[in-house]
Amino acid sequence: MADQVTSGTVVQGPEPGTPGGHETNHGRVVSWVSVVIIMAAFLSGGLALMIGPTWWLFWTSLGIAVIGGLLGLATHILDDWY
């Protein structure tokens, strides 16, 4: 009964476009893929510096991070935020 405003009307949440009424996981799949590529590259590059340093893994991770960034730029990742 606490969710009912009037008889027969149930409030389910804020309307889209109002503060607090937003969709989860904004963006396209390709944007999330590029973010995951960049994050994995930074993680592996950081691990490469901690365990050695293992320079070949560090430079490979840096190259993968750059590729992920270029993928993000090519697919207009910055247009996905609302």
Secondary structure, DSSP 4 states (H G I P E B T S, - for coil): -TTBSSTT-B--SPPTTSTT---SS-S-HHHHHHHHHHHHHHHHHHHHHHSS--HHHHHHHHHHHHHHHHHHHHTTGGGS--
